[in-house]
Amino acid sequence: MHDLMKQQKRAGFDVHALSTLSDTNLSSRDKKRFVKRYDLSKSEGALIDLKKAANYLWNFEAETAMEKALTDLKPDVVHLHNIYHHLSTSILKPIRKHKVCCVQTLHDLKLACPNYRMYTEGSICERCKNGRYSEAIKHHCISPKFFPNALAAAEMGFTKFRHAYERTVHAFICPSDFMAQKMIDWGEPASKFKVVRMPVTMRKPAFRGGGYLFAAGRLSTEKGYDLLIRAAAKVPEIKIKIAGRGPLQDELQDLIKELGVGNVELVGFKRGLDLANLYRKAEAYVACPIGYENSPLTVLDAIGYGLPIIATRIGGLPEMLEDEKSGFLVDRGNLDAWVRTLKRFAALTKEERDNMASASHKFAEKKYPDAAGHAEFIEEIYKSL
């Protein structure tokens, strides 16, 4: 979002933001319009929790802030990103009132799924299809506690009953064909979906001299890192480094010790130059989720470096490589398939790895725009509306 705003400013647009207040916000001339942000991850007493629940369903402060922004700025376009739960669908009402052109980029599955991911109880879940949002309560999709699940189900049912997004958003921008098709399969209007690939920064090809495979992301169940560790235990000749943090961090570290895996290292959360160096020295990038992915930024970074991609055949990942040419696709959740694929990559000659890396770089250049090109595609959608 910030990268797109930068490109739009360079193109001569007057760009403003509406967000929640946070210590981690970047500097913004629009900060005076930002609204209070509540921590939805913890209980803070009955009264505060009740207020948070009310804002979750309808944030009156955000509605007022949007109304004032539209009145003061008179924008030609409102571009939504992840407004769920914090700003809430309350901001859609003034957008409809002012009859402003509205688009939304879908970064996750929240338009259809109460928990964003279509993943719960250790597997892919599409139980809420056709409006059966009570399934989110039955299967504790949000939290082990009853109330957060009931609140999420109520919010989803309320939003869909009112067709809040469908009546407000003129075009949904999807970074992957998978995302667009999944939303259409769930009953969203096909004519409103536009696929625009996320931008890729083409960098000098990776040095690839570190002798390891690299993975990065949140250490959570749906990312499949436990499966990768179990597969790596059977392929000791290949080293893997995993960067990130999350709820499974201790559990994954325990699994490495339990299996005596000496070729997998959890390197912790990395950013900036430290993260870039991990990409530059890797032989290939591994994306091993067992849940749906849209268009992961980590994979976009990897193909920007020209790394071969080894990825689960799920969600938008098959769109991000050419199987057998710029990388390998592996069947979801299949330990034996992961073992075979890791062994296969380990057996590649240097020339074969170089050819695969070159194919990945060329694939990225052909399929993905740079930041300026991405902004131009978005502008074309604005103009078409």
C-alpha positions in Angstrom: 0.0 0.0 0.0 2.8 2.4 0.9 4.7 1.6 -2.2 1.7 2.2 -4.3 1.1 5.5 -2.7 4.7 6.6 -3.4 4.3 5.7 -7.1 1.0 7.6 -7.3 2.5 10.7 -5.8 5.4 10.5 -8.3 2.8 10.3 -11.0 1.2 13.6 -9.8 -1.7 12.3 -7.8 -2.7 13.9 -4.5 -2.8 10.9 -2.2 -4.2 10.8 1.4 -4.6 8.1 4.0 -7.1 7.1 6.6 -6.0 4.5 9.1 -5.9 3.7 12.8 -3.4 5.3 15.2 -0.4 3.1 16.0 3.1 3.7 17.3 4.4 1.8 14.3 2.7 4.1 11.7 4.9 5.8 9.2 4.8 9.6 9.3 1.6 11.0 7.6 0.2 14.4 7.0 -3.2 12.8 7.5 -2.5 11.6 11.1 -5.1 14.1 12.5 -7.8 12.0 10.8 -6.6 8.6 12.1 -8.9 6.8 14.6 -8.2 5.0 17.8 -6.9 1.5 17.5 -7.9 -1.2 19.9 -6.0 -4.3 20.8 -8.4 -7.1 19.8 -6.1 -9.9 20.9 -6.6 -9.5 24.7 -9.3 -8.8 27.3 -9.1 -5.4 29.0 -12.2 -5.6 31.2 -15.9 -5.8 30.6 -16.5 -2.1 29.6 -13.5 -1.8 27.2 -14.2 -5.3 25.7 -17.8 -4.3 25.1 -16.7 -1.1 23.3 -14.2 -3.1 21.2 -16.9 -5.5 20.3 -19.2 -2.7 19.2 -16.4 -1.1 17.1 -15.7 -4.5 15.6 -19.2 -4.4 14.2 -19.5 -0.7 13.5 -16.8 1.9 14.2 -18.7 5.2 14.5 -15.4 7.2 15.0 -14.1 5.7 11.7 -17.4 6.5 9.9 -17.2 10.1 11.1 -13.5 10.3 10.0 -14.3 9.0 6.6 -17.3 11.4 6.2 -15.1 14.3 7.0 -12.2 13.1 4.7 -14.7 12.8 1.8 -16.2 16.2 2.5 -12.8 18.0 2.8 -10.8 16.2 0.1 -13.5 15.4 -2.5 -11.5 12.5 -3.8 -12.0 10.9 -7.3 -11.2 7.4 -5.9 -11.2 5.7 -2.6 -8.8 2.7 -2.5 -9.4 0.2 0.3 -7.0 -2.3 1.6 -7.5 -4.2 4.9 -10.2 -2.2 6.7 -11.7 -5.2 8.5 -12.5 -5.1 12.2 -10.5 -1.9 13.0 -12.0 0.7 10.6 -14.9 -1.7 10.0 -17.5 -1.6 7.2 -18.8 1.6 8.8 -16.6 3.6 6.4 -18.4 2.1 3.4 -21.6 4.0 4.2 -20.2 7.6 3.6 -18.4 6.3 0.5 -21.8 5.3 -0.9 -23.4 8.5 0.3 -20.8 10.6 -1.6 -21.0 8.3 -4.7 -17.2 8.0 -4.9 -15.5 5.5 -7.1 -14.2 2.7 -4.8 -11.8 -0.2 -5.4 -10.4 -2.7 -2.9 -7.2 -4.8 -3.1 -7.8 -8.2 -1.6 -4.7 -9.3 0.4 -6.5 -12.2 2.1 -9.8 -14.2 2.1 -11.7 -12.0 4.6 -14.3 -11.0 2.0 -15.6 -14.5 2.3 -14.1 -16.1 5.5 -14.5 -14.9 9.1 -10.9 -15.8 10.0 -9.3 -14.5 6.8 -7.6 -17.8 5.9 -10.1 -20.6 5.2 -8.0 -22.7 7.5 -8.9 -24.1 10.9 -8.4 -27.2 13.0 -5.3 -28.1 11.1 -6.8 -28.2 7.6 -8.4 -26.1 4.8 -11.9 -25.1 5.7 -14.7 -23.8 3.5 -17.6 -24.7 5.8 -18.9 -21.1 5.9 -19.7 -21.1 2.2 -23.3 -20.1 1.3 -23.6 -18.0 4.4 -23.2 -20.7 7.1 -21.2 -18.4 9.4 -22.3 -20.3 12.5 -19.6 -22.9 11.5 -17.1 -20.3 12.7 -18.6 -20.7 16.2 -18.8 -24.5 16.0 -15.2 -24.9 15.0 -13.6 -22.1 17.0 -12.2 -20.5 13.9 -11.0 -17.3 15.6 -10.4 -18.3 19.2 -10.8 -21.1 21.7 -13.3 -18.9 23.5 -16.9 -18.6 22.4 -17.4 -14.8 22.3 -14.7 -13.9 19.6 -16.1 -16.6 17.3 -19.6 -15.5 17.8 -18.6 -11.8 17.2 -16.8 -12.7 14.0 -19.7 -14.8 12.7 -22.2 -12.0 13.6 -20.0 -9.4 11.8 -19.7 -11.6 8.7 -23.5 -12.3 8.6 -24.3 -8.6 9.2 -22.0 -7.5 6.4 -23.2 -10.0 3.9 -26.8 -9.5 4.7 -26.4 -5.8 3.9 -24.2 -6.5 0.8 -22.0 -3.8 2.2 -18.9 -4.4 0.0 -20.8 -5.4 -3.0 -22.9 -2.2 -3.0 -19.8 0.0 -2.4 -16.8 -1.4 -4.2 -16.8 -1.0 -8.0 -13.8 -3.3 -8.5 -11.9 -5.8 -6.4 -8.2 -6.0 -7.3 -6.8 -9.5 -6.8 -3.0 -10.2 -6.9 -3.7 -13.8 -8.1 -6.1 -15.7 -10.4 -6.7 -18.0 -7.4 -8.0 -15.2 -5.3 -10.4 -13.9 -7.9 -11.7 -17.3 -8.7 -12.2 -18.3 -5.1 -14.2 -15.2 -4.4 -16.4 -15.8 -7.5 -16.9 -19.4 -6.4 -18.2 -18.1 -3.1 -20.8 -16.0 -4.9 -19.2 -12.6 -5.4 -20.0 -10.8 -8.7 -17.5 -12.0 -11.4 -17.6 -8.7 -13.3 -16.1 -6.8 -10.4 -12.9 -8.8 -10.2 -9.6 -7.6 -11.8 -6.3 -9.5 -11.5 -3.3 -7.2 -11.1 -0.1 -8.9 -10.2 1.9 -7.4 -7.3 5.1 -5.6 -8.3 8.5 -7.3 -8.2 11.7 -5.5 -7.7 14.2 -7.0 -10.1 17.5 -7.2 -8.3 20.9 -8.4 -9.3 20.7 -12.2 -9.3 21.4 -13.9 -6.0 25.0 -15.0 -5.3 23.6 -18.3 -4.2 26.8 -19.4 -2.5 25.4 -20.2 1.0 24.6 -23.8 0.3 21.2 -23.7 1.9 17.5 -23.4 1.0 15.7 -20.4 2.5 12.1 -19.9 3.8 10.6 -16.9 5.6 7.3 -16.2 7.2 5.1 -16.4 10.2 5.8 -19.5 12.3 2.2 -20.8 12.4 0.4 -24.0 11.6 -0.9 -23.2 8.1 2.7 -22.4 6.9 3.6 -26.1 7.0 7.1 -25.6 8.5 6.7 -28.8 10.7 6.3 -30.8 7.5 9.4 -29.2 6.0 11.4 -30.0 9.0 10.2 -33.6 9.0 11.1 -33.9 5.3 14.5 -32.2 5.9 15.3 -34.8 8.6 15.2 -37.4 5.8 17.5 -35.4 3.5 20.5 -34.5 5.7 22.5 -33.4 2.7 20.5 -30.3 2.2 20.5 -27.3 4.6 17.5 -25.1 5.3 17.3 -21.7 7.0 13.9 -20.5 8.2 13.4 -16.8 9.2 10.4 -15.6 11.1 8.6 -15.7 14.4 5.2 -16.8 15.6 3.1 -19.0 17.8 4.9 -22.2 16.8 8.4 -21.0 17.3 9.1 -23.1 20.5 7.2 -26.1 19.1 9.3 -26.1 15.9 12.5 -25.7 17.8 11.5 -28.7 20.0 10.7 -30.7 16.9 14.1 -30.0 15.5 15.7 -31.3 18.8 13.3 -34.3 19.0 14.2 -35.5 15.5 17.8 -34.6 15.8 17.7 -32.5 12.7 21.0 -30.8 12.2 20.4 -29.3 8.8 17.5 -26.9 9.7 18.1 -23.6 11.5 15.5 -21.2 12.8 17.3 -17.9 12.4 14.6 -15.7 14.0 12.9 -12.6 12.7 15.0 -10.7 10.0 14.5 -7.5 8.1 16.5 -5.1 6.0 20.0 -6.0 5.0 20.0 -9.2 7.2 17.0 -10.5 5.3 18.4 -9.4 1.9 21.6 -11.3 2.6 19.7 -14.5 3.4 18.0 -14.3 0.0 21.2 -13.4 -1.8 23.1 -16.5 -0.5 20.3 -19.0 -0.8 20.3 -21.8 -3.4 16.4 -21.7 -3.7 13.4 -20.4 -1.8 10.9 -22.8 -0.2 7.2 -22.0 0.4 5.6 -25.0 2.1 2.1 -23.9 3.3 -0.7 -26.4 3.9 -3.2 -23.5 3.8 -4.2 -21.2 1.0 -1.8 -18.4 -0.1 -2.6 -15.5 -2.3 0.6 -13.9 -3.7 3.2 -14.0 -0.8 5.5 -11.1 -0.7 8.4 -13.4 0.4 8.0 -15.4 -2.9 7.9 -12.1 -4.9 11.1 -11.1 -3.3 12.7 -14.5 -4.0 11.8 -14.4 -7.8 13.1 -10.8 -7.8 16.5 -12.2 -6.8 16.2 -15.0 -9.4 15.9 -17.8 -6.9 14.4 -21.1 -7.9 11.1 -21.7 -6.1 10.0 -24.9 -4.4 6.4 -24.5 -3.4 3.2 -26.3 -2.4 0.7 -26.8 -5.2 -1.9 -24.7 -3.5 -3.6 -21.3 -3.8 -1.8 -18.7 -5.8 1.6 -20.3 -5.5 1.4 -22.4 -8.8 1.1 -19.0 -10.6 4.4 -17.9 -9.3 6.7 -20.4 -11.0 7.0 -22.7 -14.0 7.1 -26.3 -12.6 10.2 -28.3 -13.6 11.7 -25.1 -15.2 11.9 -22.3 -12.6 11.3 -24.5 -9.6 9.2 -27.5 -8.4 5.6 -27.8 -7.2 4.9 -30.3 -4.4 1.6 -31.8 -3.5 0.0 -30.2 -0.4 0.8 -31.9 2.9 2.6 -34.9 1.3 5.7 -35.7 3.3 7.0 -38.3 0.9 6.6 -35.8 -2.0 8.6 -33.2 -0.1 11.3 -35.7 0.7 11.5 -36.6 -3.0 11.6 -33.0 -4.2 14.3 -32.0 -1.7 16.4 -35.0 -2.8 15.8 -34.0 -6.4 17.0 -30.5 -5.9 20.0 -31.6 -3.9 21.0 -33.8 -6.8 20.9 -31.0 -9.4 24.3 -30.0 -10.9 25.5 -26.4 -10.6 24.6 -25.9 -14.2 21.1 -27.2 -13.7 20.6 -24.9 -10.7 22.0 -21.9 -12.6 19.5 -22.6 -15.4 16.6 -22.9 -13.0 17.6 -19.6 -11.3 17.8 -17.9 -14.7 14.4 -19.2 -15.6 13.0 -17.8 -12.4 14.4 -14.4 -13.1 13.1 -14.4 -16.7 9.7 -15.6 -15.4 9.5 -12.7 -13.0 10.4 -10.2 -15.7 7.8 -11.6 -18.0 4.9 -12.0 -15.6 5.2 -9.3 -12.9 5.3 -5.5 -13.3 7.7 -3.2 -11.5 6.4 -0.7 -9.0 5.7 2.0 -11.6 4.0 -0.5 -13.9 1.8 -1.8 -11.1 0.7 1.7 -10.4 -0.1 2.2 -14.0 -2.3 -0.9 -14.1 -4.1 0.4 -11.0 -4.6 3.8 -12.6 -6.2 2.1 -15.7 -8.7 0.4 -13.4 -9.5 3.8 -11.8 -10.1 5.3 -15.2 -12.2 2.4 -16.4 -14.6 3.1 -13.5 
